[in-house]
Amino acid sequence: MELSSAIIGLACIALFVVPIYLLSKTGNQKQKQQMRVFLAFCSGKGLNLTQKEAWNDCAIGIDETSNQLVYVKDTEGGRQEVLIDLNEVAQCNIVNSSREVKSGGSTQRVIERLDLQFLFKKSGKTPETLEFYNARKQYQLSGEFQLIEKWLKIIRQAI
């Protein structure tokens, strides 16, 4: 009786652990592949990234020698590639688009989007916006708020 209970217990644990392990492994492989493609793109532009990061379907990096910021995002319509010369940037800010949701007598603020917005020194140049989080594409924040604050600090030091 104890042997059959142990076998059933081990089978239940395996059914729970194996899918989580497989999801984690494929996620890591996807992120490594994304970083390889990102680094290949950057080296093709002659950039030597001193800091870089990848998350979800995005990657960002900075070449502190040439003061260039590169951002790549895979979208359904293709690939968005943005190269920003930080010498031309006057200001960089976080744009936090959120809404209030009432539930059971209390009100909570729900983040809809997190973007980095670049304002340029030349008045005719339109601002550039880099998306870090979009609630329509990801169901919940998973470190994007800390990530955008980190990159805002890096960029502000560079400008």
C-alpha positions in Angstrom: 0.0 0.0 0.0 2.8 2.4 0.9 4.7 1.7 -2.4 1.7 2.5 -4.5 1.1 5.7 -2.6 4.7 6.7 -3.0 4.5 6.0 -6.8 1.3 8.0 -7.1 2.9 10.9 -5.1 6.0 10.9 -7.3 3.9 10.9 -10.4 1.9 13.8 -9.2 5.0 15.8 -8.4 6.5 15.0 -11.8 3.3 16.1 -13.5 3.6 19.4 -11.7 7.4 20.0 -11.9 8.2 18.9 -15.5 6.0 21.5 -17.3 7.4 24.3 -15.2 10.9 23.1 -15.9 10.2 22.9 -19.7 8.6 26.4 -19.8 11.6 27.8 -17.9 14.1 26.2 -20.2 12.4 27.3 -23.5 12.0 30.8 -22.0 15.7 31.0 -21.3 16.6 29.7 -24.7 14.3 32.3 -26.4 15.9 35.1 -24.4 19.4 33.9 -25.3 18.5 33.8 -28.9 17.0 37.2 -28.7 20.2 38.6 -27.2 22.3 36.9 -29.9 20.2 38.6 -32.6 20.4 41.9 -30.7 24.1 41.8 -30.3 24.5 40.9 -34.0 22.4 43.9 -35.0 24.5 46.2 -32.7 27.8 44.9 -34.1 26.5 45.5 -37.6 26.0 49.1 -36.6 29.5 49.3 -35.2 28.3 49.6 -31.6 30.2 48.1 -28.7 27.6 47.8 -25.9 28.8 48.4 -22.4 25.4 47.7 -20.8 22.5 45.7 -22.3 19.3 44.0 -21.2 16.6 41.8 -22.8 13.1 41.2 -21.6 9.9 39.9 -23.1 10.2 40.8 -26.8 12.5 43.8 -26.2 16.2 44.5 -25.8 18.1 47.7 -25.0 21.7 48.6 -24.8 24.1 51.6 -24.6 27.5 52.2 -26.2 29.0 54.7 -23.7 31.9 55.4 -26.0 29.8 56.7 -28.9 27.0 57.7 -26.6 24.4 55.7 -28.6 21.4 54.0 -27.3 19.9 51.1 -29.2 16.4 49.5 -28.7 15.0 46.6 -30.6 11.4 45.2 -30.2 9.9 42.3 -32.0 6.3 43.1 -33.0 3.6 41.2 -35.0 4.2 43.6 -37.9 8.0 43.1 -37.9 10.9 44.4 -36.0 11.2 47.9 -34.5 14.8 49.1 -34.4 15.6 52.5 -32.8 19.1 54.1 -32.6 19.3 57.3 -30.5 22.3 59.6 -30.3 22.2 60.6 -26.7 24.3 63.8 -27.6 21.1 65.1 -29.3 18.8 64.3 -26.3 17.7 67.2 -24.1 15.5 65.2 -21.7 14.4 61.7 -20.9 11.3 60.8 -18.9 9.2 57.9 -17.9 5.7 58.0 -19.2 3.4 56.0 -16.9 -0.1 55.6 -18.4 -2.4 54.2 -15.8 -6.1 54.1 -14.8 -8.0 53.8 -11.6 -10.1 50.6 -10.9 -12.7 50.5 -8.1 -13.1 47.2 -6.3 -15.0 46.7 -3.1 -14.9 50.3 -2.0 -11.2 50.9 -2.6 -9.5 52.3 -5.6 -6.4 50.9 -7.2 -4.2 52.3 -9.9 -3.5 49.9 -12.7 -0.5 50.5 -15.0 -1.5 50.3 -18.7 1.9 51.3 -20.3 5.4 52.2 -19.3 7.4 54.1 -21.9 10.7 56.0 -22.0 10.2 59.3 -23.8 13.1 61.2 -25.4 12.9 64.9 -26.0 15.5 66.3 -28.4 17.5 69.5 -28.4 16.4 70.4 -31.9 12.9 71.8 -31.6 11.7 70.3 -34.9 12.6 66.8 -34.1 9.6 64.7 -32.8 10.0 62.9 -29.5 10.9 59.2 -29.5 9.0 56.8 -27.3 10.4 53.3 -26.3 7.8 50.8 -24.9 8.8 48.8 -21.8 5.4 47.5 -20.8 2.0 47.3 -22.4 -0.9 45.7 -20.5 -2.5 44.7 -23.8 0.4 42.4 -24.6 1.5 41.3 -21.1 -0.9 40.5 -18.4 1.1 41.7 -15.5 4.3 43.6 -14.7 7.3 41.4 -14.1 10.2 43.7 -13.3 9.5 46.3 -16.0 9.0 49.1 -13.6 12.4 48.6 -11.9 14.0 48.0 -15.4 12.7 51.3 -16.8 13.9 53.2 -13.7 17.3 51.6 -14.1 17.6 52.6 -17.7 16.3 56.2 -17.0 19.2 56.6 -14.5 21.7 55.2 -17.0 20.4 57.5 -19.8 20.3 60.6 -17.6 24.0 60.0 -16.6 24.8 59.8 -20.3 23.1 63.0 -21.3 
